[in-house]
Amino acid sequence: MESINPASDVLTDMLKFVCISDTHGLTDPTCIPDGDVLLHAGDFTLRGTWKQVDEFNNFLGQLPHKWKVVIAGNHDICMQSKKKLGPMVYSMLTRHMEAKGYKQCKDMLTNCIYLQDEIVDICGIKIYGSPWSIQYRGYDAFQLPEGDHMKMKWDKIPDDVDILMTHGPPYGICDITKRGLHAGCLDLLSSIQTRIKPKVHVFGHIHEGYGKYNNGVTEFINAAICTVNYRPTNKPFIFYMKIPKQREVTPHCSPVSITSEKREVTLNTKSSYCDTTCDSDLEDSTDATKDLTTFRPVLNDIHGERDLNPYDDICTGLLVTKL
């Protein structure tokens, strides 16, 4: 586990997190609000070529955030397998990487902390990132069918994670497709509800599932910037998290023992819990952090109220009580 604890660089006892996903190389850096930590939940390219990875790395280099934590998604093909790009592009990528001295495609991301089933500790806040989503076509990256192989990926996640980043959503939460189907993973939901219980879960993948939901334990955020028509018009989400005073920042992550008992979860199979309304901007509020306790996230949209009827059929189900 990579450990970062530059206390002198943190001006307050709070960290400001900016959440985005599914930018697909279409987002203007000037549209991303400032913060301490940028979280990108995958699909930073459109076709997964090395050139688009280079462009994304340059995009990250233009952002002011001190820490940028990134995972891949199903579109980011060369991050998993260069051979999926086809022989001509594979040959070009190989020559490019040799010229730059890169051994893996992830080495091209020099302007961020790239996580692939890995954890990073920033000022005592533990962030785990995993790129996997449910398979629905054979040539995408980081996809597996539901079942034991996918469950093994979620079993790697430690119990003491504060922020979980996955590309795919959990089942039933901000995961409804334009066809009205659930695209989330049931095993991921079960792991989150019964064992991991992170304070915040950031994901994307299902563009039309953009929004948020709070189950009383975890703040779920589908941060997809692109719409279902690949228009980068959705706004980033922001939350604040208090830096823990008592937690020791450990340089290594010890193995976690995962039991294989059957996990049960109660689901509403007819709707996806997702709130597409936005909270007012807390940036200028003097009381914004007055009542916060350690790890209590405050979620808001930096751009204020969106021009959206909260009862539109974008995501059906429960509307979230604002924090």
N, C-alpha and C positions, 0 to 999 in steps of 0.2 A: 504494500500500500504506500503510495506516495503521500508524504506528509508536508504540509505547508503551514507555517505559523509565524508570519512576519508581523508581529504585534505592532511594530512601529509604523506599519503602513496602513493600519486600520484606525480611522479617526474617531469612531464611536464604538459602542458595544453592540451595534447592529450591523449586519451585512445586508445589502440590497441585491436581490437576485432578479435578473431579467430572463424570462423564459421565451424561447422561440423553438420552432421545429418546422420541417418541411418547407424550407425556403427555396429549394431547387435551383439555386443560383440566380434567382429573380429578384432578390431583395436589395434595396438601396441601403448602404450603411448608415446614411443620415436618418433613416426611419427607425433605427434601433435606439431606444433611450439609454442613457448612461446608467451605470450601476457598478457595484463591486464585482459581481460574478455573473457572467453570461452562461446560461444553460441552453444548449442546442440538442434537441432530442432526435436528430437524424434526418436523412434525406436532404442533405445539403447540396447534392447534385441532381441533375435531371436524368442523365444517362450513365453516370458512374465512371466517366473517363478520367484519365490522369489530368487532362487539361482543366476539366471542371473542378477537380480537387485542388489544383494549383490556384485557380481563380477564387475558390472558397477560402483558401489559406490567405490570399491577399486581402479578401474581404474582412477576415478576422483581424488582420494586421491594421486595418483602418479603424477598428473599434477601440474605445478608450478603457474598457473594462480591464481591471487588473488581472482577473482570472477568467478564462474562457474554457468551459468544460463541454466536450463534444462527444457524442456517440454517432455511429453510422445508422443507416436505415436500409430498406430493401432496394432503393435506387442506387445506393453507393456501392456499385458492384465491385469495382477494383479494390475496395477495402477488404474484401473477402477472397476473391478469386480473379486473378488477372486473365485467366483463360476464358472466363465467361464473356469477355469483351470481343472475342473473335480474333482470328490469327493476325490480321493486319494491325489492329489497335494494340493487341498484346505485344507484338514486335516493337511498335513505337513506344509503348510504355516501358518495356524492358530496356530499350536504349536510353530513354530519358532517365530512368532510375539509376542505371549504371553511370551515366554522365554526372549525375548529382551525388553519387555515392550512397543512394538509398538502398536498403536491403528489403524493406517492406513499404507498401503504399502508405501506411500510417506515418512513416517517417517524413512524408511530404507535409504533414500538418505541423509546422514548426511554431505556429502562433496560438496554440491551444494545448490543453490537457486532453488527450484522446483516451477514452475509456472503452475497452472491449471486454466485458465481463470482469471489470476491475473496479477498484475503489480508490478514492482520493480523500484526504483529510485536509480541509481548508479551515484553519483557525479553530480546530476542534469540531467542525461540522462535517460529518461523514457523508460522502456522495458516491453512490454506486451507479455505474452505467452499463447497460446491456442493449445490444442492437437488434434483438430477435423479435420476429413477429410471425403470425400464423401463415403457413404456406398456402398460396392460392394459384401460383403459376411457377413453373419450374426454373426459370432463368433469373429470378431475382436473388438478391443477396440476403444472407442472414434470415432465412425462413425455414421453418420446420413444421411438419404436421403436428396437430395436437396429440398429446400422448406422452409416453415415457421420455422421449428424447427432449421434448420441450420442457417437461417438468424438471429434468436434470439441470437445465440452464437456470431455472428459477431457484433450485435448491442450492446453487452456488452463492446466492445473495445472503450476506450476513444478517443476523438478527438485529444488530444495533445501527442500522442505516438510518440517517436522518432524512436524506433526500434520495429518492429512487428515480433514476432515469431509464426508461425503456422506449424503444421506438413504437412498438405496438401497444394498444390499450388493454386494460383488463376487461373482461366480459361485462357488458351491461352498463359501462360508465363511459360516456362520450364516445361510443363506438358504433353508432348507427350509420350505415351507408345510405347512399341516395336511393337504394333499392329497398330500404327498410329492414336490412338484415344486420345482425350483430357480427362485428368483425373482431371482437376482443377475445382474449385468451382466458378460459375458465381456470386453468391451473395457476395463472398469474394472479387472478383475483383471489383465489383461495390462499395462495402464499402470502399475499399482502394482508388479508383480513385475519388470518389465523396465526401468523408467525412474524412477519417482517414489521408490519404496522409502522411504516415511515410517517414522518410528519407531512411530507409533500411527495407526491408522485407526478413527475412530468413526463409526458409522452406526446405522440402525434399520430402519424400514419394515416388516420382516417380524417381527411381534410374537412368533411362535412360534420365531423364530431367536435369541431372547435368549441371550447367552452370549459367549464369547471364544475366540480361537485365536491361537497364536503360530507363525509359520512360520520362526522363527530370525532374521528381519530386522524384521518388522512385527508389532506387537500389534494384532490385529483385535478390535474390541469392538462387538457389537450391544447397544446400551444401551436398548432399548425398555422403557419402564416399564409400559405396558399389556400385558396378556396378549391372546391371540387373541380372548377374550371381552370385551375392553375393561375389564378390571379392573386398576387401577393398583397391582399388588402386587409387581412386580419391583423389585429394589433397584438403586440407582445404583452404578456402578463408579467406582473411584478409582485414579489412578496418580500417581506423583511424577516430575518431570523436573527435572534439574539445569540451572540457568541457565548458559549458556555464558559463559566469561570472555573469550574471544578474539574472538567474533563481533561485528562492528560492526552496530549497529542502523541500517539504512538507511531513509530516509524515503520512498523511492519504489521501485517494483518495475519493473525493466527488462523489456522484452519477451523472451520465451523462444522460441527457435527449435525447432520440433518437426519431426522427420523423419517421413515418411509411409511408412516401410518396414513390411512385414508383420511383426507381432509374434506370437510363438508362445508358448504356455504349456501346461504339462503339467497335466492335470486328472484328478481322480478323479470320474467322472461318476455314481457310484452312491451317494455320500454327501456330506454337508455337514460340513466340518471345523468343529466347534464344541464347546467345553467349557462345560457348564452347571453345573459345580461351582464353588465359591467358595473363595478363599484366606482364611486367618485374618486378622483385623484387625491391621494393622501399626502402628496409632496409638500404642500404648503400648510398642512394642518399642524398646529403646535401640540395637539393632543393625540397625534397619530400613533405614538408608541407609549403613551402614558400608562396604559393598563396591561402592557405585554408582559408575559412571563417567558422564561427560557424556552426556546423552540416553538413559541406560539406564532405561526405564520400569519401575516396580515396580507391579504391578497387584494390587489386593485389593478385597474387598467390605467396606465399612464396617460392615456388619451381621454379619460373621462367617459361619459355616457356615449355608447354607440347608437347609431341610428338603426335600432332594431327593436321590433316588438318582442317582448319576452315570451309571448304566447305563440310566436311563429312556430311552424312545424319543422324547425331545423334540428332540434333535439327534443324529444318528448320526455315526459316524466317529471321528476321532482325539481322545483325551483329552489335554489340554495339561499339560505338565510345569510345575508352579508355579514362579514366579520367586522 
